[in-house]
Amino acid sequence: MTGKDFFGKFISTYLWGNIWAILIVVLLLCFGLKYGIDFYTHHGEAIVVPDLVHKPYADAEKIMDDLGLEMVVTDTNYVKTLPPDCILEQSIVPGKRVKSGHIIYVTVNAASAPTLIIPDIIDNSSLREAQLKLMSMGFRLAEPEYVPGEKDWLYGIKVNGRNVVAGQKVPQDARLVLVAGDGMIDESMGIEYAEPEYRYERVSPDDDMSDDDAFEVVEEGAKEAAPSSDEKPASENKSSE
């Protein structure tokens, strides 16, 4: 191949046409990638997060749809003074700027208070142990009530003036009254002892006056009493006559 042929191919329109085509494709890809990413990520777009707290769920959902944002419920709680299905909390504070399609997580007020199960602690633990366990489970406690009994021993639990038992469900916002002993034993709780009946027996001077013979125990309900030492049997009296 001569030098003329080599330079002729180098400056040919076919070769330069391919080079320009490659350059154009590369430029198009660069511009497309740049503007495509901006369009996908909503570059430069900012939406102000609205205040959803204490708004009904339906109203909050409509507000979010109009703004192009998404709302997802992640938890429920219960506030007695607020209506059911209202928004209690939101994951992003109001006024912050976010992009379109951003997800905001909310907590909704439940229609009724959640319930908790009374554990098996009645007549099975001390007052202190019961208080710690119930508070760790989420119960609310009122001032304890004391009754005659072993000091600080748990004898019962009351809710709204009624006794509850282990395994029973009660509202989480209800206040539990623990009934414990005050250390004073009531007389009605004491044990009655029946003392045996004692009766003295007269003995002669010649008899041995030991402590064991000074008296004898007579069982209650005995039908016949033992004869006295001064009395003689009927057969002896008859023979003396």
C-alpha positions in Angstrom: 0.0 0.0 0.0 1.4 3.4 -1.0 1.4 6.4 1.1 -1.2 8.0 -1.1 -3.6 5.2 -0.6 -3.1 5.2 3.1 -3.8 9.0 3.4 -6.7 8.6 1.0 -8.4 6.1 3.3 -7.7 8.2 6.4 -9.4 11.3 4.9 -12.3 9.3 3.4 -15.8 10.5 4.1 -16.9 7.1 5.2 -14.4 7.0 8.1 -15.1 10.5 9.3 -18.8 9.9 8.9 -18.5 7.0 11.4 -16.5 9.1 13.8 -19.0 11.9 13.8 -21.8 9.5 14.3 -20.1 8.0 17.4 -19.5 11.4 18.8 -23.1 12.4 18.3 -24.3 9.2 20.0 -22.0 9.8 23.0 -23.2 13.4 23.4 -26.8 12.3 23.2 -26.2 9.7 25.8 -24.6 12.2 28.1 -27.4 14.7 27.8 -30.1 12.0 28.1 -28.5 10.6 31.2 -28.2 14.0 32.8 -31.8 15.1 32.2 -33.2 11.6 32.7 -31.7 11.4 36.2 -33.0 14.9 37.0 -36.5 13.9 35.8 -36.4 10.6 37.7 -35.2 12.2 41.0 -37.4 15.3 40.6 -34.3 17.5 40.7 -35.1 21.1 41.7 -38.6 20.2 42.8 -39.7 20.8 46.4 -43.0 20.3 48.1 -43.7 21.7 51.6 -44.9 19.0 54.0 -48.3 19.9 55.4 -49.3 19.7 59.1 -51.4 16.5 59.4 -51.6 16.2 63.2 -55.2 16.1 64.7 -56.7 16.0 61.2 -59.1 13.2 60.2 -57.5 10.4 58.3 -59.6 11.0 55.2 -58.8 14.7 55.0 -55.1 14.0 55.5 -55.1 11.5 52.7 -56.8 13.9 50.3 -54.2 16.6 51.2 -51.3 14.3 50.5 -52.8 13.1 47.2 -53.2 16.7 46.0 -49.6 17.5 46.8 -48.3 14.3 45.2 -47.1 12.8 48.4 -47.8 9.4 49.9 -49.0 8.6 53.4 -48.6 5.2 55.2 -50.0 4.3 58.6 -47.3 2.5 60.7 -48.8 2.5 64.2 -51.9 3.2 66.3 -52.3 4.8 69.7 -55.2 5.9 71.9 -56.0 9.3 73.1 -59.3 9.5 74.9 -59.9 13.2 74.2 -59.4 13.0 70.4 -61.7 11.5 67.8 -61.0 8.1 66.3 -58.9 7.9 63.1 -57.3 11.3 63.5 -53.5 11.7 62.9 -51.5 11.7 66.1 -47.9 11.9 64.8 -46.1 12.2 61.4 -42.6 11.1 60.6 -41.6 14.4 58.9 -42.2 17.8 60.7 -44.5 20.2 58.9 -42.8 22.8 56.7 -39.9 20.6 55.6 -39.4 20.4 51.8 -39.4 17.0 50.1 -39.7 15.7 46.6 -42.8 14.5 44.9 -43.8 10.9 45.8 -42.1 11.0 49.2 -43.6 8.7 51.8 -44.7 10.2 55.2 -45.4 7.7 58.0 -48.2 8.6 60.4 -49.7 7.3 63.7 -53.5 7.1 63.9 -55.8 7.3 66.9 -57.5 4.0 67.7 -61.3 3.8 68.1 -61.0 2.3 71.6 -58.3 1.8 74.2 -56.2 -1.4 73.8 -56.6 -4.1 76.5 -54.0 -5.8 78.7 -54.3 -9.1 80.5 -54.0 -9.3 84.3 -51.0 -11.5 85.1 -51.1 -14.2 87.8 -49.8 -12.1 90.7 -52.8 -12.0 93.1 -52.0 -13.8 96.4 -48.7 -14.8 94.7 -46.4 -11.8 95.1 -45.6 -8.8 97.3 -47.0 -5.3 96.6 -43.6 -4.1 95.3 -43.1 -7.0 92.9 -46.7 -6.6 91.6 -46.2 -2.8 91.0 -43.0 -3.3 89.1 -44.4 -6.1 86.9 -47.7 -4.2 86.1 -45.9 -1.0 85.2 -43.5 -2.9 82.9 -46.5 -4.3 81.1 -48.0 -0.8 80.5 -50.6 -0.7 83.3 -51.5 2.5 85.1 -51.6 2.2 88.9 -53.5 4.2 91.5 -52.8 4.5 95.2 -52.9 1.0 96.8 -55.6 0.0 99.2 -54.8 -1.8 102.5 -56.7 -4.4 104.4 -56.0 -6.5 107.5 -53.4 -9.1 106.6 -49.8 -9.9 106.1 -47.9 -6.7 105.5 -47.4 -5.7 101.9 -48.8 -9.0 100.5 -51.0 -8.7 97.5 -54.6 -9.9 98.2 -56.4 -8.5 95.2 -56.7 -6.0 92.3 -59.6 -3.6 91.7 -60.6 -1.8 88.5 -63.4 0.8 88.8 -64.3 -0.6 92.2 -64.6 -4.2 91.0 -62.3 -7.1 91.7 -60.5 -8.6 88.7 -58.7 -12.0 88.4 -55.7 -13.3 86.6 -56.3 -13.7 82.8 -59.0 -11.0 82.7 -58.6 -8.2 80.1 -58.8 -4.6 81.2 -58.4 -1.3 79.2 -54.8 0.0 79.2 -55.9 3.4 80.3 -57.7 2.0 83.4 -56.1 2.6 86.8 -55.5 -0.5 88.9 -55.9 -0.4 92.7 -53.8 -3.0 94.4 -55.2 -4.4 97.6 -52.4 -5.3 100.0 -52.1 -6.3 103.7 -51.4 -3.6 106.3 -49.6 -5.9 108.8 -52.6 -6.0 111.2 -54.4 -9.3 111.7 -58.2 -8.9 112.3 -59.7 -10.7 115.3 -62.1 -12.4 112.9 -59.1 -13.9 111.1 -57.6 -15.4 114.3 -57.8 -19.1 115.4 -60.1 -20.1 118.2 -58.8 -22.6 120.8 -61.1 -24.7 122.9 -59.7 -25.3 126.4 -60.4 -28.7 128.1 -62.6 -28.7 131.2 -60.8 -29.5 134.4 -62.3 -30.9 137.7 -60.6 -31.4 141.0 -61.0 -34.7 142.9 -60.7 -34.8 146.7 -58.2 -37.4 148.0 -57.4 -38.7 151.4 -54.4 -37.6 153.4 -52.7 -40.9 153.0 -52.7 -40.7 149.3 -49.6 -39.5 147.5 -50.1 -35.8 146.6 -48.2 -35.7 143.4 -48.8 -33.1 140.7 -50.1 -35.7 138.3 -52.8 -36.8 140.8 -53.9 -33.4 141.9 -56.5 -33.2 139.1 -57.6 -35.1 136.1 -58.8 -34.1 132.7 -62.4 -34.8 132.0 -63.3 -35.0 128.4 -66.3 -33.0 127.3 -69.4 -35.1 126.6 -68.5 -37.9 129.0 -71.7 -39.7 130.0 -70.7 -41.1 133.5 -68.5 -39.5 136.1 -66.0 -41.5 138.2 -67.2 -42.4 141.8 -65.8 -40.4 144.7 -63.3 -41.9 147.1 -65.8 -41.2 150.1 -68.5 -43.3 148.5 -68.5 -47.1 148.9 -69.7 -49.6 146.4 -73.3 -50.8 147.0 -72.2 -54.4 147.6 -69.9 -53.3 150.5 -72.8 -51.4 152.2 -75.1 -54.4 152.0 -72.5 -56.8 153.6 -72.0 -54.4 156.5 -75.7 -54.5 157.2 
